[in-house]
Amino acid sequence: MARRKPIRQINLRISEELRRKLEAAAQERRISTNELMRQLLEDGLENEIKAKQSLEERVRRLEDHLQKGVQVSKPSLALTEAERQQREQEEGGNT
C-alpha cells in the first residue's frame, strides 16, 4: 500500500471578503475551499518560478546580444577614435 505524503496544517489570516470570494470560487469549481487554496498556492508558486526562469533567460539572451554588438562595434569605435584624434590634430594645427 502506498504511503501518503505528510500533510501539514497552517493557519492563515485573511479578510472576511477574501474568505467569501474563496468559498464562492470553490463552490463554482465544486471543490473544498481548502483544495482551492492549495491549488492557488501551488499554481502561484509554479508561475513565479517559471516567470523568474523566463526573466533569467531573457537577461542571458540580452547579454549575449549586447556582447555580440560590442564585438561588432569595436572596429567602428576604433575608427571613430582615430578620426577624433585626426580632427584634434587638424584643429590644433589651425589655431
N, C-alpha and C positions, 0 to 999 in steps of 0.2 A: 504494500500500500504506500502511495506517495506521501511524503511529508509535506505539510503545509508550511509556507513561508511564515516567519514570525510577523505578527501584526502588532503595531504599537498604536496606542491611543494618545492623541494630543488634544489640548483644549485650544480653541481659537475664539478670540473676542471679535465679534463683528456687529455692525449696526443692525437694528431690527429691520430696516429697509432692505439691507443686503440679504438677511435671512429669508425674508419673504420672496425676494427675487430668486434665490437659490431653490427654495421649496417649489415655486411655480415652474421653474425650468426643469426640476427633477420630475415633477408630475407630468409635464409635457412629454418628457422622454421615457416616462414610466420606469424610472429607477429611483432608488432612495437618494435622499439629499446627501447622505454620506458618500455614496458611489459617485454622484455628480461632482462633489468637491474633490474626491480622489482623482477623478478623470481630469478635471480642470487643472489641478495642481500638476499632474504628470504631463499633460499636454503643454502647459505653460513653461515648465522647465525644459521639456524637449525642444520647444520652439526657441527658447532663449539660447540653448546650446547650438542649435542649427544657425541661428542668426549670428552668434559670435563666430562660428566657424566660417560662415559666409563672409563676414566682415574681414576676418583674418585673411581669407583667400583673396578678397578684393585688394587688400593692402599689399599682399605679396605681388599680385599682378601689376599694381600701380608702381611698386618699387622696381619691378623688372622693366616695365615700360620706361620709367624715368631713367633707369640705368642705361638702357639702350639709347635713349635720347641724348644722354650726356656723352656716350661714346661717339655717337654720330656728330654731335655738335662740337666736339673738341677741336677738330681741324678748323672749323669755321671760326671758333673762338680765337685760335692761334692766329689765323689770318687777320681777324679783326684787331688783335693786339698789335700785329706787325703794321697794319695800316695806321693805327693810332700813333705808334712810335714814329712812323714816317711823317705823319701830319705834324706831330710835335716838332720834329726836326726842321720841317719846312717852315713852320710858323716861327720857330726860334731863329731861323736864318733871315727872315723877313723883318725882324724888329730892329 
